[in-house]
């Protein structure tokens, strides 16, 4: 398992990638652009992050999840807050594919992906971490230490 500062991310921001609609994605791009391989958003596909946000350089925006995976991420980061903070049904397939390929999932959704019966079970079977950042620390098992 890679330490957090070694991860390379494919960001999911499908349908909402923009200056005012993808705060998590935007912050990650602003503060560690060298660790972002692509942003997945079918509405802005074919552009660069710089073109969409006005910063971020040549990071590609891809309209196909498989194309984003082909760029070599080690983790998928959910970069938007869908309506209600819940996991959209369509995303399940994308996350399942990522887990099957051994990628970590980093999520700030209000629903905890690790608690999802199918996705959580798959992550455990693959030995892959799902990081639900809103989960209280006491409920999150420590698997790595920065020291």
VMD Tcl script that draws the C-alpha trace (Angstrom):
set ca {
  {0.00 0.00 0.00}
  {1.35 3.41 -0.94}
  {1.58 6.22 1.58}
  {-0.89 9.06 0.83}
  {1.88 11.33 -0.44}
  {2.79 8.78 -3.11}
  {-0.68 8.23 -4.60}
  {-1.47 9.25 -8.18}
  {-5.14 10.12 -8.62}
  {-7.85 9.84 -11.23}
  {-10.47 12.33 -10.05}
  {-14.17 11.66 -10.62}
  {-16.00 14.94 -11.24}
  {-18.46 13.70 -13.85}
  {-20.94 16.34 -14.95}
  {-19.79 18.89 -12.38}
  {-16.16 19.77 -13.12}
  {-15.84 23.54 -12.98}
  {-14.59 26.50 -10.95}
  {-17.61 26.56 -8.61}
  {-18.88 22.98 -8.67}
  {-15.94 20.72 -7.86}
  {-14.29 22.12 -4.74}
  {-12.52 18.93 -3.70}
  {-11.17 18.31 -7.19}
  {-10.10 21.94 -7.53}
  {-8.22 21.92 -4.21}
  {-6.35 18.73 -5.07}
  {-5.42 20.10 -8.49}
  {-4.27 23.40 -6.99}
  {-2.16 21.88 -4.18}
  {-0.74 18.71 -5.72}
  {-1.18 18.85 -9.51}
  {1.81 16.56 -10.08}
  {-0.15 13.71 -8.49}
  {-3.29 14.03 -10.66}
  {-3.23 11.87 -13.81}
  {-6.64 13.01 -15.13}
  {-10.11 14.25 -14.28}
  {-13.05 12.14 -15.43}
  {-15.92 14.33 -16.63}
  {-17.88 13.49 -19.76}
  {-19.15 17.07 -20.21}
  {-15.66 18.67 -20.31}
  {-13.83 15.77 -22.00}
  {-11.08 16.67 -24.43}
  {-10.08 19.80 -22.57}
  {-7.29 20.36 -20.09}
  {-7.79 21.28 -16.46}
  {-6.23 24.67 -17.26}
  {-8.92 25.31 -19.87}
  {-11.75 24.41 -17.48}
  {-10.48 25.97 -14.24}
  {-7.95 28.58 -15.33}
  {-5.19 26.75 -13.41}
  {-3.78 23.24 -13.22}
  {-1.88 23.00 -16.47}
  {-2.12 20.21 -18.99}
  {-3.86 17.60 -16.82}
  {-6.31 15.96 -19.23}
  {-10.06 15.81 -18.74}
  {-11.22 12.43 -20.04}
  {-14.71 11.33 -20.96}
  {-14.11 7.62 -20.59}
  {-13.33 6.04 -17.22}
  {-11.20 3.30 -18.80}
  {-9.09 5.95 -20.54}
  {-8.46 7.60 -17.18}
  {-7.41 4.27 -15.68}
  {-5.00 3.73 -18.58}
  {-3.06 6.83 -17.46}
  {-1.74 4.97 -14.41}
  {-3.52 6.18 -11.28}
  {-3.03 4.31 -8.01}
  {-6.23 5.73 -6.51}
  {-9.58 7.18 -7.50}
  {-10.58 10.38 -5.72}
  {-14.19 11.54 -5.67}
  {-13.82 15.23 -6.46}
  {-17.42 16.43 -6.31}
  {-20.38 16.22 -3.97}
  {-23.30 14.68 -5.85}
  {-26.79 15.75 -4.87}
  {-27.52 14.43 -1.38}
  {-23.90 13.34 -0.85}
  {-24.83 9.79 -1.79}
  {-23.08 7.43 -4.19}
  {-24.79 7.69 -7.60}
  {-25.78 4.29 -9.01}
  {-23.74 4.82 -12.18}
  {-20.55 5.32 -10.18}
  {-20.75 1.84 -8.64}
  {-19.47 0.25 -11.84}
  {-16.57 2.71 -12.09}
  {-15.55 2.14 -8.47}
  {-15.90 -1.62 -8.82}
  {-13.58 -1.56 -11.85}
  {-11.06 0.55 -9.95}
  {-11.10 -1.81 -6.96}
  {-10.74 -4.86 -9.21}
  {-7.59 -3.23 -10.61}
  {-6.21 -2.66 -7.11}
  {-6.79 1.09 -6.88}
  {-7.69 2.77 -3.61}
  {-10.87 4.84 -3.36}
  {-10.76 8.20 -1.56}
  {-14.19 9.64 -0.82}
  {-15.70 12.58 0.99}
  {-19.28 11.47 0.39}
  {-21.75 11.42 3.27}
  {-22.41 7.75 2.56}
  {-19.43 5.55 3.42}
  {-18.27 3.50 0.45}
  {-16.36 1.07 2.68}
  {-19.68 0.19 4.34}
  {-21.29 -0.67 1.01}
  {-21.79 -4.47 1.03}
  {-20.54 -5.02 -2.53}
  {-17.78 -2.42 -2.76}
  {-16.52 -2.86 0.80}
  {-16.41 -6.63 0.37}
  {-14.57 -6.31 -2.94}
  {-12.00 -3.94 -1.41}
  {-11.35 -6.35 1.45}
  {-11.01 -9.28 -0.96}
  {-8.56 -7.29 -3.11}
  {-6.65 -5.99 -0.09}
  {-7.40 -2.42 -1.19}
  {-8.18 0.51 1.07}
  {-11.30 2.66 0.80}
  {-10.72 5.93 2.61}
  {-14.01 7.54 3.67}
  {-12.70 10.87 4.95}
  {-15.93 11.81 6.73}
  {-15.87 8.66 8.87}
  {-14.93 9.47 12.48}
  {-11.31 8.56 13.19}
  {-12.24 6.10 15.93}
  {-14.09 4.07 13.29}
  {-11.22 4.09 10.78}
  {-8.64 1.31 11.15}
  {-5.05 2.58 11.05}
  {-3.18 0.76 8.32}
  {-0.18 3.00 7.85}
  {1.82 5.46 9.83}
  {3.58 8.51 8.44}
  {6.56 7.79 10.68}
}
mol new
graphics top color blue
foreach p $ca { graphics top sphere $p radius 0.5 }
foreach p [lrange $ca 0 end-1] q [lrange $ca 1 end] { graphics top cylinder $p $q radius 0.2 }
display resetview
